[in-house]
Amino acid sequence: MLAVAALLASGCIAHRSAAFRAPAEPFGDLSDQLISDLLADGDRAWQKRQDPKQLDEAARAYGAALRYRPSDAAILVRLARVALRRAGLGGAVIARYEEATSFAERAMAARNAKLREAAQSGKGPEQIFSYAEPADAPALTLYAEALLGWAIANGTSTLLDRRPWIIVASVRALGFDRSIGWAAPDRVLGILDCEMPEARQNLRDALEHFEAAVAAAPAYLPTRIAYAEEYATRVRDAALYRRLLDEVIAADANALPEAAPENLDAQKAARSLIRNRY
């Protein structure tokens, strides 16, 4: 604990302004059909997200719909997913993770007035997320994923500072649905355990979370990449590392059609890791 305190004292902690705010007023009135058309355009682009240009198109369509439906949490969740995907592709990583975190916060605030009021009154994560409901789970999960990415990108001191928020959000989401976001809550908690300065003390928990994530969403290949890079490398288990990467390469990326782009990225990463290491 003294080492952790020293890191907090000496490191630079990045700060961000939370976006748990009431939705803005609509830009104007637009028919439900036109809003549906915009969302359909965005969904079609999102399905083709292997092409970064299609992510731009999805963001444009969803953003246009949001101007007329600023209180629609489902649109904000879509925008959070786009921003999180952009962050994962690299380039302006901190800004993209920040954007994804903010969209997720706005989604929760738009749907859940009690949660929003607790956040605006300066409550801590335990009190804020105690108001989360099952319908908030998609946004809550995206929040945990995006905040973890933002904190890691900003360094250890920031990760330690944001750790309680990531843990509470993940555990709350875990209680709603272990498989949500292709087992994102367990994956987030496993990565978080491994990224801590005192990681050696947390690796048993990390192992349990990664195993649970693989069991809950076995066809989602990025979990195995995180399992290999975060856990197997830290325990110096070369056999586990290679097995996980081989499983990714041998898998059918289309076994989970809705996550095929992420699975293809994972297979590319696995081949690169094997090529560079062996």
C-alpha positions as CSV (number, residue, x, y, z in Angstrom):
1,M,0.0,0.0,0.0
2,L,2.9,2.4,0.7
3,A,4.1,1.8,-2.9
4,V,0.7,2.6,-4.3
5,A,0.5,5.8,-2.1
6,A,3.9,6.8,-3.4
7,L,2.8,6.4,-7.0
8,L,-0.3,8.5,-6.4
9,A,1.8,11.2,-4.7
10,S,4.5,11.3,-7.4
11,G,2.6,10.6,-10.6
12,C,0.6,13.0,-12.6
13,I,-3.1,12.2,-12.4
14,A,-5.2,13.0,-15.5
15,H,-8.6,14.6,-14.8
16,R,-11.8,14.6,-16.9
17,S,-15.2,16.2,-16.4
18,A,-17.9,13.6,-16.0
19,A,-20.9,14.0,-18.3
20,F,-23.7,12.8,-16.0
21,R,-25.9,15.7,-17.2
22,A,-29.5,16.2,-18.2
23,P,-30.1,15.9,-22.0
24,A,-30.1,19.0,-24.0
25,E,-33.2,20.3,-25.8
26,P,-33.9,18.8,-29.2
27,F,-32.5,20.7,-32.2
28,G,-36.0,20.6,-33.7
29,D,-38.7,18.3,-34.7
30,L,-38.1,15.4,-37.0
31,S,-40.5,12.6,-37.9
32,D,-40.0,9.2,-36.3
33,Q,-39.5,7.7,-39.8
34,L,-36.6,10.0,-40.5
35,I,-35.0,9.3,-37.2
36,S,-35.4,5.5,-37.9
37,D,-33.8,6.0,-41.3
38,L,-30.8,7.8,-39.7
39,L,-30.4,5.0,-37.2
40,A,-30.7,2.4,-39.9
41,D,-28.0,4.2,-41.9
42,G,-25.8,4.2,-38.8
43,D,-26.5,0.5,-38.1
44,R,-25.5,-0.5,-41.6
45,A,-22.3,1.5,-41.3
46,W,-21.6,0.0,-37.9
47,Q,-21.9,-3.5,-39.3
48,K,-19.1,-2.6,-41.8
49,R,-16.9,-1.2,-39.1
50,Q,-13.8,-3.1,-40.3
51,D,-13.5,-0.1,-42.6
52,P,-12.6,3.0,-40.5
53,K,-14.5,5.1,-43.0
54,Q,-17.7,3.3,-42.1
55,L,-17.1,4.2,-38.4
56,D,-17.1,7.9,-39.5
57,E,-20.4,7.3,-41.3
58,A,-21.9,5.6,-38.3
59,A,-20.9,8.4,-36.0
60,R,-22.4,11.0,-38.5
61,A,-25.7,9.2,-38.8
62,Y,-26.1,8.5,-35.0
63,G,-25.0,12.1,-34.2
64,A,-27.6,13.5,-36.5
65,A,-30.3,11.4,-34.9
66,L,-29.1,12.5,-31.4
67,R,-29.6,16.2,-32.3
68,Y,-33.3,15.5,-32.5
69,R,-33.6,12.8,-29.8
70,P,-31.0,14.0,-27.2
71,S,-32.7,12.0,-24.4
72,D,-32.6,8.7,-26.3
73,A,-30.1,6.5,-24.3
74,A,-30.0,3.9,-27.0
75,I,-28.5,6.4,-29.5
76,L,-25.9,7.5,-26.9
77,V,-25.0,3.9,-26.4
78,R,-24.5,3.5,-30.1
79,L,-22.2,6.5,-30.2
80,A,-20.2,5.1,-27.2
81,R,-19.6,1.9,-29.1
82,V,-18.4,3.8,-32.1
83,A,-16.0,5.9,-30.0
84,L,-14.7,2.8,-28.2
85,R,-14.1,1.0,-31.5
86,R,-12.2,4.0,-32.8
87,A,-10.0,4.1,-29.7
88,G,-9.2,0.4,-30.2
89,L,-8.0,1.1,-33.7
90,G,-5.4,3.7,-32.4
91,G,-5.0,7.4,-33.2
92,A,-6.1,10.0,-30.7
93,V,-6.6,7.1,-28.2
94,I,-7.1,9.2,-25.1
95,A,-9.6,11.5,-26.8
96,R,-11.6,8.6,-28.2
97,Y,-11.7,6.8,-24.8
98,E,-12.8,10.1,-23.2
99,E,-15.5,10.4,-25.9
100,A,-16.8,6.9,-25.3
101,T,-16.8,7.4,-21.5
102,S,-18.8,10.6,-21.9
103,F,-21.4,9.1,-24.2
104,A,-21.9,6.2,-21.7
105,E,-22.3,8.7,-18.9
106,R,-24.8,10.7,-20.9
107,A,-26.7,7.5,-21.7
108,M,-27.1,6.6,-18.0
109,A,-28.0,10.2,-17.1
110,A,-30.6,10.4,-19.8
111,R,-32.3,7.1,-18.8
112,N,-31.9,7.2,-15.0
113,A,-32.8,10.4,-13.2
114,K,-31.8,9.0,-9.7
115,L,-28.4,8.0,-11.0
116,R,-27.9,11.4,-12.6
117,E,-28.9,13.3,-9.5
118,A,-26.5,11.2,-7.3
119,A,-23.7,12.0,-9.7
120,Q,-24.5,15.7,-9.9
121,S,-24.6,15.9,-6.1
122,G,-21.0,14.6,-5.9
123,K,-21.7,11.1,-4.6
124,G,-19.1,8.4,-4.8
125,P,-19.3,5.5,-7.3
126,E,-20.9,3.1,-4.8
127,Q,-23.9,5.4,-4.3
128,I,-24.1,6.5,-7.9
129,F,-24.1,3.1,-9.4
130,S,-26.4,1.6,-6.7
131,Y,-29.2,3.4,-8.7
132,A,-28.2,1.6,-11.9
133,E,-31.0,-0.7,-13.3
134,P,-30.8,-3.7,-15.7
135,A,-31.7,-1.3,-18.5
136,D,-28.6,0.7,-17.8
137,A,-26.3,-2.3,-18.1
138,P,-25.2,-1.6,-21.8
139,A,-24.1,1.9,-20.9
140,L,-22.6,0.9,-17.6
141,T,-20.5,-1.8,-19.3
142,L,-19.3,0.6,-22.0
143,Y,-18.5,3.1,-19.3
144,A,-16.3,0.6,-17.4
145,E,-14.5,-0.5,-20.7
146,A,-13.9,3.1,-21.9
147,L,-12.8,4.5,-18.5
148,L,-10.4,1.6,-18.1
149,G,-8.9,2.3,-21.5
150,W,-8.7,6.1,-20.8
151,A,-7.0,5.5,-17.4
152,I,-4.5,3.0,-18.8
153,A,-3.6,5.4,-21.6
154,N,-3.0,8.2,-19.0
155,G,-0.7,6.1,-16.8
156,T,-0.6,4.2,-13.6
157,S,-1.4,7.2,-11.3
158,T,-4.6,7.9,-13.2
159,L,-5.5,4.2,-13.3
160,L,-5.2,4.0,-9.5
161,D,-7.3,7.1,-9.1
162,R,-10.1,5.8,-11.3
163,R,-9.9,2.2,-10.0
164,P,-12.8,2.5,-7.6
165,W,-15.1,3.8,-10.4
166,I,-14.1,1.0,-12.8
167,I,-14.5,-1.7,-10.2
168,V,-17.9,-0.6,-8.9
169,A,-19.3,-0.1,-12.4
170,S,-18.0,-3.5,-13.6
171,V,-19.3,-5.4,-10.5
172,R,-22.7,-3.8,-10.9
173,A,-22.9,-4.7,-14.5
174,L,-21.7,-8.2,-13.7
175,G,-24.6,-8.6,-11.3
176,F,-27.0,-7.8,-14.1
177,D,-25.6,-10.0,-16.9
178,R,-22.2,-11.7,-16.8
179,S,-22.2,-12.1,-20.6
180,I,-23.0,-8.5,-21.4
181,G,-20.6,-6.9,-23.9
182,W,-19.2,-10.4,-24.6
183,A,-18.3,-10.8,-20.9
184,A,-16.9,-7.3,-20.7
185,P,-17.3,-6.9,-16.9
186,D,-15.0,-9.9,-16.2
187,R,-12.6,-8.9,-18.9
188,V,-12.3,-5.4,-17.5
189,L,-11.8,-6.6,-14.0
190,G,-9.1,-9.1,-15.2
191,I,-7.2,-6.4,-17.1
192,L,-7.5,-4.0,-14.2
193,D,-6.1,-6.6,-11.7
194,C,-3.1,-7.2,-14.0
195,E,-2.4,-3.5,-14.6
196,M,-2.1,-2.6,-10.9
197,P,1.3,-1.9,-9.4
198,E,0.7,-4.6,-6.9
199,A,-0.5,-7.0,-9.6
200,R,1.3,-10.0,-8.2
201,Q,-1.2,-9.9,-5.3
202,N,-4.2,-9.8,-7.7
203,L,-3.3,-12.4,-10.3
204,R,-5.5,-15.1,-8.8
205,D,-8.5,-12.8,-9.1
206,A,-7.4,-11.9,-12.7
207,L,-7.2,-15.5,-13.6
208,E,-10.7,-16.2,-12.3
209,H,-12.1,-13.2,-14.3
210,F,-10.4,-14.1,-17.5
211,E,-11.6,-17.7,-17.2
212,A,-15.1,-16.5,-16.5
213,A,-15.0,-14.2,-19.5
214,V,-13.9,-17.0,-21.8
215,A,-16.6,-19.3,-20.4
216,A,-19.3,-16.7,-20.8
217,A,-18.4,-15.6,-24.3
218,P,-16.1,-18.3,-25.8
219,A,-16.5,-17.0,-29.4
220,Y,-15.3,-13.5,-28.6
221,L,-11.6,-13.7,-29.4
222,P,-10.3,-10.4,-28.0
223,T,-10.7,-11.8,-24.5
224,R,-8.1,-14.4,-25.2
225,I,-5.7,-11.7,-26.5
226,A,-6.1,-9.8,-23.3
227,Y,-5.8,-13.0,-21.3
228,A,-2.5,-13.8,-23.0
229,E,-1.0,-10.3,-22.9
230,E,-2.2,-9.2,-19.5
231,Y,-2.1,-12.4,-17.5
232,A,0.1,-15.0,-19.2
233,T,3.0,-12.6,-19.7
234,R,2.9,-11.5,-16.0
235,V,3.0,-15.1,-14.6
236,R,5.5,-16.0,-17.3
237,D,3.4,-18.9,-18.5
238,A,4.7,-19.4,-22.1
239,A,2.6,-22.4,-22.7
240,L,-0.7,-20.6,-21.7
241,Y,0.4,-17.6,-23.8
242,R,0.9,-19.7,-26.9
243,R,-2.2,-21.8,-26.3
244,L,-4.4,-18.8,-26.1
245,L,-3.0,-17.2,-29.3
246,D,-3.2,-20.5,-31.2
247,E,-6.9,-20.8,-30.1
248,V,-7.5,-17.3,-31.5
249,I,-5.9,-18.1,-34.8
250,A,-7.7,-21.5,-35.1
251,A,-11.1,-20.1,-34.3
252,D,-13.9,-19.2,-36.7
253,A,-14.1,-15.4,-36.6
254,N,-17.7,-15.5,-37.9
255,A,-18.9,-17.8,-35.2
256,L,-20.0,-14.7,-33.4
257,P,-21.3,-12.6,-36.4
258,E,-22.0,-9.5,-34.5
259,A,-18.4,-9.4,-33.3
260,A,-16.7,-10.6,-36.5
261,P,-14.7,-7.3,-37.0
262,E,-13.3,-7.6,-33.4
263,N,-12.5,-11.3,-33.9
264,L,-10.7,-10.6,-37.2
265,D,-8.6,-7.9,-35.4
266,A,-7.8,-10.4,-32.6
267,Q,-6.6,-13.0,-35.2
268,K,-4.4,-10.4,-36.8
269,A,-3.0,-9.4,-33.4
270,A,-2.4,-13.1,-32.5
271,R,-0.4,-13.7,-35.7
272,S,1.7,-10.6,-35.1
273,L,2.4,-11.6,-31.5
274,I,3.5,-15.1,-32.5
275,R,5.6,-13.8,-35.4
276,N,7.4,-11.3,-33.1
277,R,8.0,-13.7,-30.2
278,Y,8.8,-17.0,-31.8
